[in-house]
Amino acid sequence: MKDQQYAESGPRFVAFLIDAILLGIIGAIVGQSSDSQAISILIGAAYYIYFWVKQEGQTLGKKAMKIKVVRADGKPMDWMTGGLRYIGYIVSGIPLLLGYIWILFDGKKQGWHDKIAGTYVVKV
C-alpha cells in the first residue's frame, strides 16, 4: 500500500455507527416481519457492497469520516471482494466482536473482515 495511511479505529467506529443508524432507519421503514432478520442481512449486504464497489470504497459513514476501503493489491473493489468483506463482517462479530477488536492491535489496522477480503481502510 503506497502513500496511504491506515485509518485509525476511532473514525472507523464512528463511520460504522453512522451506517448502522442509517440501516436501522431503513429497517424501521421496511418493518418487522417473521423474516426481518434475513431481510436485515440482505439490506445490509446490499448497502455495504454497493457502496464499497460503486462509490470508491466509501459508505455514507466512511465518506463522512474521510476514510475508504481499498484492496491490498491496489485493484478497484469488485463484487467478489465486497461480498467476502461482508461475510467477514459476520465472522468478525460472532466471537464476541473479536474480529473488530483486532483492529486495535493489528499493525495494519485490519479487522478479520479486512484480512478475509484482502482489504485495508485508509484515510482519504
Phi, psi and omega in degrees: 000114187260132172057027177233143178261138176295141178285138178286166184292327180300303178299326178296318181294316179297318177300317178299317179297317178301313180296321180295320178296314178299317179293327176296319178296315178299317179299321179294323179292317180295326175096171181265138175209176180293339180257019188298326179293317178296319179295318179299319179296317179294318178296316178299315180298313181299316181299302184297311184296318178303308183294321178298319185275314188264348182239037175056040175080013183240114167286176178298321178294316179294322178298316179298327182265002178059048175225164178206162177268133176229154175282145181296331181275001177083354178284159177296152176298139177234173184298322181295314180296318177299317178296317178297319181295320179293318175300321177298327175302315181295313179299319181297329183273336187299308183273074177056036179064018183300327179295332176277319179299330180308327180305324182296333187248349184279134181298331179258011178058034180263135168274174179300324179297325176292318180295318179300316185268350184071047182233165172227158170249127185233162175285145179271000000 
